[in-house]
Amino acid sequence: RAMAALDAVGLAHRAGDHVQVFSGGQAQRVLIARALVRSPELLILDEPLAGIDRASRESLAEILLGLRERGLTLVTVLHEMGELADVVQRAIMLQDGRLVADGPAAEVARLRDGRTGASIRGDGDHWDHHPDAGGPPAHHAPVLDHRLPNTRPRTGRSTRP
């Protein structure tokens, strides 16, 4: 199963190498392979594109798309979608801890752009919208699978305190 997981992330040929010699993008893929060994139905990723170069982000986006196409549900937290913008099917947007949008990623991105003039699509090369960088205080949880319930677009404030 370990070799199959490494193959799924494009690293089977590096199975004998120590993880310390891998690039940031390769190390990220090794961590995903570790999770895949357990044959999960759901994989939760926190900023999977952060800290890796553009080529690695593009490669990882292709890998995540392949996993989704094979039936794995992927949930990822992103401040901007970057290379995943065309992969994400559903986006849930939180602002100041409250749900402000939930629906198809393209609609949520347009809503976000219209409200603030800022984009959640981004290019992955900067942190314009990261709260620590002075951007709008918004967090995005794009969902890469349509099987999750409640995919109807929804806007407005949460009723939770």
N, C-alpha and C positions, 0 to 999 in steps of 0.2 A: 504493500500500500504506500510506503514511503516513496518508492521510485515512481509510482503512478502520480503521486501528488507533486513531486518535483517535475515530472513531465508536464503536468497540467499548467505549471507556471514557467515552463521553458528552461528549466535548470537541471534536467536529468543528466546532461553531459558534465555537470559540475558536482555530482554526488559525492565524490571523494575529497572535495576541497573543504577547507575549514571556513566557516562563515565569516571569520575576521578578514579574509582576503577579498570579500565581495564588495561591490559598490553599494551605495545606499539603496538604489533601486533593486539590486539583486538581493540584498538582505531583506528588504520589504517582501519580495516574492518568496523568500525562504520562510518567513513568518506565516504567510498565507498558506504555503505548502504544509507547514506544521499543523495548521488548523484543518486542512483538507484531509489529512490522514485519518481523522475521526469521522469522516463522511457526514459532515453537518448538513442540515437542511437550510440553515440560516447562518450567514456570516456577517458579523458587525465589524465595520472598519471605521476607525477614527482618523480622519485626515490622511488617507492612504497615499495621497500625492505630495504631501508636504515634505520638503527637504530633499527631493530627488530631482535630477536634471530632466529636461524636456523629453529626451529620448526614452528615459526610464518611465516617465509619466505616461507617454504614449503607449509603450509596451504594456505597462500595468493596466491601462484602460482597455486594451485589446484582450488581455487575460481575463479581466473582470467581466467583459461582455461575453466571452466564451463560457465562463462559469455560469452566468445568468442564462445563456442559451441552453445549457445542459440541465437547467432546472433548479439551480441553487439560488435561493433568495439572498440578496445582498442589501444591507442597509449601511449607509455610510454617512458620516457627519463631515460636512465641508463648509468652509466659509465662502468658497467660490467653486463652481463646478469644473472649471478648467477643461482638461482633456475628457472629462466625463460628461460634458454638457450634452453631447449628442447620444449618450448611452442611457442617461437617467430617464426613467419613465414617469416617476412620481416624485414630487418634491413637497416637503413639509417645511414651512418657514416659521421660525420662532423669532420674536423680537421682545427684548426685555422679559424673557421667560414666558411669554404668552404666544399661543398659536395665532398667527395672522394670515396664513394661507396654507392650503392643502389641495393638491390637484396635479394635473399633468405638468411636468417640469417646464415645458415651454410657456404655459399659461402663468405659472407662478413666477417665472423669470420676467415676463412682461409686466405682471402686477408689481413686482419689486422695482423694475426699471421706472414704471410710471409713478410710483409713490415717492421715490427718493432720488431718481436720476442716477442711481447706482446700479451696477449690474452684479448678479450672482454668477453669471456665466464665467467671466474672467478668463485669463489665459494661463493661470497657474504659476506665473513668474513673479508675482508680487502679492503683497498682503494688504492692498488698499482697503479692504473691507474687514480686516481682522480687528477685533475690538482693541487689541493692544497697539495697533498702528493708527488709531484715531479715526477709523472708518465707522460707518453706521453700526450700532450694536445689534447685528442680526446674525443668527446662526441658522444654517441650512442643513437639513437631513434628507438629501435626495435618496429615494428608494429605487433600486435597480430592478424591481420585480413588480409586475402588475397583479400578482396573486393576492396581495395584501388587501384587506377589506377597506371600504370607505374611500374609494378613489374619485369620488365626485368632488369637483372643485369647490372649495369652501373658503370664504374670507371672513374677516371680522375678528373681534376680540374673543378670547377664551372667557368662559364664565368662571374659571378657577381663580382663586385669589392669588 
